[in-house]
Amino acid sequence: MLCDCITIVNEDLRQHNTKLSTAFSRVGTRLFVKPLISTEKINPRGKSGPMLVTPTYCPFCARKLADTVEAEQATITEGATHV
């Protein structure tokens, strides 16, 4: 992330014995941490589990998340020769 919102919110939540759920996202060889939005299955008999949902913008400060920026930059230079 380009912001420290997850760290700041987790510090505030610590006094309530709580923290945000997070997921890792990979772009190329880099890993990024994103907040995880809770989902649940509608039909419990369905074969697959619930989908994971992660935002592309920080839900606290509305900045674009780092892996989204990295992905956009990667597509611009994809196939280019680097010396």
C-alpha positions in Angstrom: 0.0 0.0 0.0 1.1 3.6 -0.5 -0.4 4.5 2.9 0.0 3.2 6.4 -3.7 3.0 7.1 -3.7 -0.8 7.9 -1.0 -0.3 10.5 -2.7 2.7 12.0 -6.1 1.1 12.2 -4.6 -2.1 13.6 -2.9 -0.1 16.4 -6.2 1.4 17.3 -8.0 -2.0 17.2 -5.4 -3.7 19.3 -7.0 -2.3 22.5 -10.1 -4.2 21.6 -8.1 -7.5 20.8 -9.0 -7.1 17.1 -7.1 -6.6 13.8 -8.1 -6.2 10.2 -8.1 -9.3 8.0 -5.5 -9.0 5.2 -4.6 -10.9 2.1 -1.4 -11.0 0.0 -1.5 -10.0 -3.6 1.4 -10.6 -6.0 2.4 -8.6 -9.0 5.5 -10.0 -10.7 7.9 -10.9 -8.0 6.6 -8.4 -5.4 4.1 -9.1 -2.6 1.6 -6.6 -1.3 -0.8 -6.6 1.7 -4.4 -5.6 1.1 -7.3 -5.4 3.5 -9.7 -8.3 3.0 -13.5 -7.7 2.7 -15.5 -10.4 4.4 -17.7 -12.6 2.2 -19.9 -15.7 2.8 -21.5 -18.4 0.7 -25.1 -17.9 -0.2 -25.8 -21.6 -1.0 -24.0 -23.8 1.5 -24.3 -26.8 -0.8 -22.3 -25.1 -3.6 -19.0 -26.8 -4.4 -16.7 -23.7 -4.3 -16.0 -21.5 -1.3 -16.8 -17.8 -1.1 -14.7 -15.5 -3.3 -12.0 -13.3 -1.7 -12.6 -9.6 -2.2 -9.9 -7.0 -1.9 -10.2 -3.3 -2.7 -8.1 -1.5 -5.3 -8.3 1.7 -3.3 -7.6 2.1 0.5 -11.0 2.1 2.2 -9.7 4.5 4.8 -7.9 7.3 2.8 -9.0 6.4 -0.8 -5.5 6.3 -2.1 -4.8 3.8 -4.9 -3.2 0.6 -3.6 0.5 0.0 -4.5 0.0 -3.2 -6.3 -2.6 -1.5 -8.6 0.0 1.2 -9.4 2.7 -1.4 -9.9 0.5 -3.4 -12.3 -0.3 -0.3 -14.4 3.4 0.5 -14.6 4.3 -3.1 -15.5 1.9 -3.1 -18.4 3.5 0.2 -19.7 7.0 -1.3 -19.8 6.1 -4.9 -20.6 8.2 -6.2 -23.5 10.6 -3.3 -23.3 14.4 -3.9 -23.3 16.1 -2.8 -20.1 19.8 -2.2 -20.1 
